[in-house]
Each structure stands twice: as structure tokens, then as C-alpha cells.
Amino acid sequence: MIELNTMLNIGKEMTRKLNSVDIHSAESLIQVGSKEAYLRIKEKYPNVCLVHLYVLEGAILNLPYNALSEEKKKELKEFADWLK
């Protein structure tokens, strides 16, 4: 089992939030996916922003969140907007 905080972009606070929504390892985050993980976090912490979704996707892709492609950012933003 690979710990969440060893993933790129995932610090103490994001690890805490992920653990609080029953995501406890890198494998479980990858399996759940960034959108589902963000949805779970957003339900528990309504004030999280779009950057959280970018951070999760970046962690799964092993990229700095600000290195996501414009196409990927657009897709994620549309998903986040749909949740509102």
C-alpha cells in the first residue's frame, strides 16, 4: 500500500481530507478517480475549490497540478461547474 502523502501534490491537509472520505492509499485514490474523490470531498467540505480537483488529477497522473493540459483543465472545470 502506497501512502497518499508520497504522491505528487498531496500534502498533509489533502491526505486528511481524503482519509475523511474513506480514501486511505494511492491505490484507492487511483481506483476511485479524481472526480469521485473530489465529489466526496466537496460533499464534506463545501468550500473546496477547483484547484483541489486539479491537485487530485495531477496526483493520479504524477504531474504537478499546474502542468495539466488545458484540455484536461477544461474537462475538470466543466465537471466542477456541473456540481454547482
N, CA and C atoms as an extended XYZ file, in Angstrom:
252
Properties=species:S:1:pos:R:3:atomname:S:1:resname:S:1:resid:I:1 pbc="F F F"
N         0.846       -1.187        0.000 N   MET     1
C         0.000        0.000        0.000 CA  MET     1
C         0.890        1.248        0.000 C   MET     1
N         0.676        2.104       -0.943 N   ILE     2
C         1.443        3.347       -1.060 CA  ILE     2
C         0.672        4.458       -0.358 C   ILE     2
N         1.348        5.172        0.517 N   GLU     3
C         0.696        6.240        1.274 CA  GLU     3
C         0.374        7.430        0.376 C   GLU     3
N        -0.749        8.078        0.677 N   LEU     4
C        -1.195        9.226       -0.112 CA  LEU     4
C        -0.167       10.342       -0.147 C   LEU     4
N         0.445       10.622        1.002 N   ASN     5
C         1.356       11.774        1.070 CA  ASN     5
C         2.664       11.557        0.316 C   ASN     5
N         2.848       10.390       -0.276 N   THR     6
C         4.016       10.180       -1.133 CA  THR     6
C         3.712       10.552       -2.580 C   THR     6
N         2.439       10.818       -2.861 N   MET     7
C         2.034       11.195       -4.218 CA  MET     7
C         2.311       12.674       -4.443 C   MET     7
N         2.635       13.001       -5.678 N   LEU     8
C         2.845       14.386       -6.070 CA  LEU     8
C         1.575       15.194       -5.781 C   LEU     8
N         1.715       16.384       -5.258 N   ASN     9
C         0.626       17.327       -4.965 CA  ASN     9
C        -0.137       17.042       -3.667 C   ASN     9
N         0.065       15.889       -3.049 N   ILE    10
C        -0.737       15.507       -1.884 CA  ILE    10
C         0.049       15.780       -0.606 C   ILE    10
N        -0.418       16.777        0.134 N   GLY    11
C         0.213       17.122        1.406 CA  GLY    11
C        -0.615       16.632        2.573 C   GLY    11
N        -0.277       17.132        3.752 N   LYS    12
C        -0.963       16.698        4.978 CA  LYS    12
C        -2.461       16.992        4.944 C   LYS    12
N        -2.816       18.191        4.526 N   GLU    13
C        -4.225       18.601        4.545 CA  GLU    13
C        -5.048       17.786        3.550 C   GLU    13
N        -4.538       17.587        2.356 N   MET    14
C        -5.277       16.793        1.370 CA  MET    14
C        -5.363       15.334        1.823 C   MET    14
N        -4.301       14.825        2.428 N   THR    15
C        -4.337       13.461        2.965 CA  THR    15
C        -5.426       13.344        4.019 C   THR    15
N        -5.509       14.335        4.890 N   ARG    16
C        -6.543       14.328        5.939 CA  ARG    16
C        -7.940       14.324        5.323 C   ARG    16
N        -8.146       15.153        4.321 N   LYS    17
C        -9.463       15.219        3.677 CA  LYS    17
C        -9.789       13.910        2.968 C   LYS    17
N        -8.821       13.350        2.268 N   LEU    18
C        -9.052       12.083        1.579 CA  LEU    18
C        -9.359       10.965        2.577 C   LEU    18
N        -8.602       10.919        3.662 N   ASN    19
C        -8.864        9.902        4.688 CA  ASN    19
C       -10.275       10.044        5.256 C   ASN    19
N       -10.735       11.281        5.393 N   SER    20
C       -12.056       11.522        5.975 CA  SER    20
C       -13.192       11.049        5.063 C   SER    20
N       -12.886       10.826        3.780 N   VAL    21
C       -13.899       10.323        2.841 CA  VAL    21
C       -13.553        8.903        2.387 C   VAL    21
N       -12.816        8.201        3.255 N   ASP    22
C       -12.522        6.775        3.081 CA  ASP    22
C       -11.596        6.465        1.904 C   ASP    22
N       -10.659        7.365        1.645 N   ILE    23
C        -9.609        7.109        0.660 CA  ILE    23
C        -8.309        7.162        1.450 C   ILE    23
N        -7.655        6.000        1.581 N   HIS    24
C        -6.525        5.889        2.502 CA  HIS    24
C        -5.202        5.525        1.852 C   HIS    24
N        -5.181        5.339        0.540 N   SER    25
C        -3.928        4.969       -0.119 CA  SER    25
C        -3.911        5.517       -1.541 C   SER    25
N        -2.722        5.538       -2.121 N   ALA    26
C        -2.587        5.973       -3.506 CA  ALA    26
C        -3.418        5.070       -4.413 C   ALA    26
N        -3.380        3.778       -4.139 N   GLU    27
C        -4.149        2.830       -4.950 CA  GLU    27
C        -5.640        3.123       -4.897 C   GLU    27
N        -6.142        3.435       -3.706 N   SER    28
C        -7.576        3.719       -3.603 CA  SER    28
C        -7.936        5.020       -4.307 C   SER    28
N        -7.059        6.026       -4.264 N   LEU    29
C        -7.317        7.273       -4.991 CA  LEU    29
C        -7.343        7.010       -6.489 C   LEU    29
N        -6.396        6.242       -6.977 N   ILE    30
C        -6.349        5.931       -8.405 CA  ILE    30
C        -7.595        5.153       -8.819 C   ILE    30
N        -8.006        4.208       -7.996 N   GLN    31
C        -9.185        3.398       -8.309 CA  GLN    31
C       -10.455        4.254       -8.319 C   GLN    31
N       -10.598        5.114       -7.337 N   VAL    32
C       -11.786        5.966       -7.231 CA  VAL    32
C       -11.794        7.029       -8.337 C   VAL    32
N       -10.633        7.578       -8.628 N   GLY    33
C       -10.526        8.624       -9.639 CA  GLY    33
C       -10.675       10.009       -9.047 C   GLY    33
N       -10.172       10.982       -9.756 N   SER    34
C       -10.161       12.353       -9.240 CA  SER    34
C       -11.560       12.942       -9.082 C   SER    34
N       -12.434       12.661      -10.016 N   LYS    35
C       -13.772       13.266       -9.966 CA  LYS    35
C       -14.581       12.735       -8.787 C   LYS    35
N       -14.569       11.431       -8.597 N   GLU    36
C       -15.310       10.850       -7.469 CA  GLU    36
C       -14.709       11.292       -6.144 C   GLU    36
N       -13.375       11.331       -6.076 N   ALA    37
C       -12.719       11.778       -4.839 CA  ALA    37
C       -13.090       13.231       -4.549 C   ALA    37
N       -13.074       14.071       -5.571 N   TYR    38
C       -13.439       15.479       -5.410 CA  TYR    38
C       -14.898       15.602       -4.964 C   TYR    38
N       -15.771       14.817       -5.573 N   LEU    39
C       -17.192       14.845       -5.201 CA  LEU    39
C       -17.369       14.503       -3.726 C   LEU    39
N       -16.688       13.472       -3.274 N   ARG    40
C       -16.779       13.080       -1.858 CA  ARG    40
C       -16.266       14.195       -0.950 C   ARG    40
N       -15.129       14.781       -1.320 N   ILE    41
C       -14.550       15.862       -0.509 CA  ILE    41
C       -15.482       17.070       -0.508 C   ILE    41
N       -16.008       17.414       -1.671 N   LYS    42
C       -16.887       18.578       -1.814 CA  LYS    42
C       -18.147       18.422       -0.958 C   LYS    42
N       -18.666       17.199       -0.858 N   GLU    43
C       -19.850       16.971       -0.028 CA  GLU    43
C       -19.548       17.224        1.441 C   GLU    43
N       -18.349       16.857        1.868 N   LYS    44
C       -17.984       17.017        3.275 CA  LYS    44
C       -17.423       18.404        3.580 C   LYS    44
N       -16.714       18.974        2.619 N   TYR    45
C       -16.086       20.296        2.767 CA  TYR    45
C       -16.548       21.179        1.607 C   TYR    45
N       -17.726       21.782        1.708 N   PRO    46
C       -18.317       22.519        0.579 CA  PRO    46
C       -17.467       23.665        0.025 C   PRO    46
N       -16.531       24.168        0.809 N   ASN    47
C       -15.744       25.310        0.354 CA  ASN    47
C       -14.514       24.953       -0.462 C   ASN    47
N       -14.289       23.657       -0.735 N   VAL    48
C       -13.120       23.317       -1.558 CA  VAL    48
C       -13.322       23.865       -2.963 C   VAL    48
N       -12.219       24.188       -3.619 N   CYS    49
C       -12.300       24.834       -4.922 CA  CYS    49
C       -11.773       23.924       -6.030 C   CYS    49
N       -11.848       24.428       -7.225 N   LEU    50
C       -11.431       23.709       -8.419 CA  LEU    50
C        -9.990       23.221       -8.337 C   LEU    50
N        -9.140       23.976       -7.680 N   VAL    51
C        -7.729       23.587       -7.567 CA  VAL    51
C        -7.600       22.228       -6.880 C   VAL    51
N        -8.481       21.918       -5.956 N   HIS    52
C        -8.457       20.599       -5.307 CA  HIS    52
C        -8.626       19.484       -6.340 C   HIS    52
N        -9.508       19.705       -7.289 N   LEU    53
C        -9.725       18.719       -8.344 CA  LEU    53
C        -8.479       18.595       -9.215 C   LEU    53
N        -7.863       19.715       -9.548 N   TYR    54
C        -6.614       19.688      -10.323 CA  TYR    54
C        -5.525       18.932       -9.563 C   TYR    54
N        -5.433       19.173       -8.270 N   VAL    55
C        -4.430       18.513       -7.425 CA  VAL    55
C        -4.628       16.990       -7.450 C   VAL    55
N        -5.872       16.558       -7.326 N   LEU    56
C        -6.165       15.129       -7.337 CA  LEU    56
C        -5.818       14.498       -8.685 C   LEU    56
N        -6.211       15.153       -9.757 N   GLU    57
C        -5.905       14.632      -11.094 CA  GLU    57
C        -4.400       14.598      -11.331 C   GLU    57
N        -3.716       15.662      -10.919 N   GLY    58
C        -2.263       15.694      -11.048 CA  GLY    58
C        -1.598       14.572      -10.272 C   GLY    58
N        -2.093       14.303       -9.078 N   ALA    59
C        -1.528       13.226       -8.265 CA  ALA    59
C        -1.688       11.881       -8.970 C   ALA    59
N        -2.859       11.649       -9.526 N   ILE    60
C        -3.113       10.389      -10.223 CA  ILE    60
C        -2.224       10.261      -11.458 C   ILE    60
N        -2.018       11.360      -12.174 N   LEU    61
C        -1.192       11.336      -13.387 CA  LEU    61
C         0.293       11.527      -13.101 C   LEU    61
N         0.629       11.745      -11.824 N   ASN    62
C         2.010       12.017      -11.409 CA  ASN    62
C         2.577       13.258      -12.114 C   ASN    62
N         1.759       14.310      -12.116 N   LEU    63
C         2.134       15.600      -12.694 CA  LEU    63
C         1.875       16.698      -11.673 C   LEU    63
N         2.686       17.753      -11.685 N   PRO    64
C         2.305       18.922      -10.881 CA  PRO    64
C         0.937       19.404      -11.375 C   PRO    64
N         0.082       19.790      -10.453 N   TYR    65
C        -1.286       20.149      -10.850 CA  TYR    65
C        -1.327       21.272      -11.870 C   TYR    65
N        -0.341       22.161      -11.829 N   ASN    66
C        -0.339       23.276      -12.784 CA  ASN    66
C         0.257       22.880      -14.137 C   ASN    66
N         0.635       21.609      -14.298 N   ALA    67
C         1.151       21.117      -15.581 CA  ALA    67
C         0.096       20.322      -16.353 C   ALA    67
N        -1.132       20.266      -15.821 N   LEU    68
C        -2.200       19.588      -16.552 CA  LEU    68
C        -2.455       20.310      -17.868 C   LEU    68
N        -2.833       19.573      -18.883 N   SER    69
C        -3.109       20.190      -20.183 CA  SER    69
C        -4.329       21.103      -20.080 C   SER    69
N        -4.391       22.057      -20.970 N   GLU    70
C        -5.550       22.965      -20.994 CA  GLU    70
C        -6.833       22.176      -21.253 C   GLU    70
N        -6.741       21.162      -22.078 N   GLU    71
C        -7.905       20.313      -22.364 CA  GLU    71
C        -8.388       19.604      -21.101 C   GLU    71
N        -7.455       19.055      -20.329 N   LYS    72
C        -7.804       18.365      -19.086 CA  LYS    72
C        -8.386       19.353      -18.082 C   LYS    72
N        -7.779       20.541      -17.964 N   LYS    73
C        -8.307       21.553      -17.045 CA  LYS    73
C        -9.733       21.948      -17.424 C   LYS    73
N        -9.978       22.075      -18.723 N   LYS    74
C       -11.317       22.438      -19.191 CA  LYS    74
C       -12.319       21.343      -18.821 C   LYS    74
N       -11.943       20.088      -19.044 N   GLU    75
C       -12.811       18.955      -18.696 CA  GLU    75
C       -13.132       18.951      -17.203 C   GLU    75
N       -12.118       19.161      -16.379 N   LEU    76
C       -12.313       19.156      -14.932 CA  LEU    76
C       -13.153       20.348      -14.476 C   LEU    76
N       -12.928       21.506      -15.096 N   LYS    77
C       -13.718       22.690      -14.742 CA  LYS    77
C       -15.188       22.475      -15.083 C   LYS    77
N       -15.449       21.878      -16.238 N   GLU    78
C       -16.845       21.594      -16.612 CA  GLU    78
C       -17.495       20.661      -15.603 C   GLU    78
N       -16.744       19.669      -15.137 N   PHE    79
C       -17.279       18.752      -14.117 CA  PHE    79
C       -17.577       19.518      -12.826 C   PHE    79
N       -16.636       20.345      -12.386 N   ALA    80
C       -16.826       21.113      -11.146 CA  ALA    80
C       -18.001       22.072      -11.270 C   ALA    80
N       -18.139       22.707      -12.440 N   ASP    81
C       -19.263       23.618      -12.661 CA  ASP    81
C       -20.588       22.862      -12.647 C   ASP    81
N       -20.587       21.648      -13.173 N   TRP    82
C       -21.792       20.820      -13.204 CA  TRP    82
C       -22.262       20.487      -11.787 C   TRP    82
N       -21.321       20.377      -10.858 N   LEU    83
C       -21.688       20.057       -9.474 CA  LEU    83
C       -22.387       21.203       -8.756 C   LEU    83
N       -22.203       22.420       -9.224 N   LYS    84
C       -22.758       23.591       -8.536 CA  LYS    84
C       -24.254       23.663       -8.648 C   LYS    84
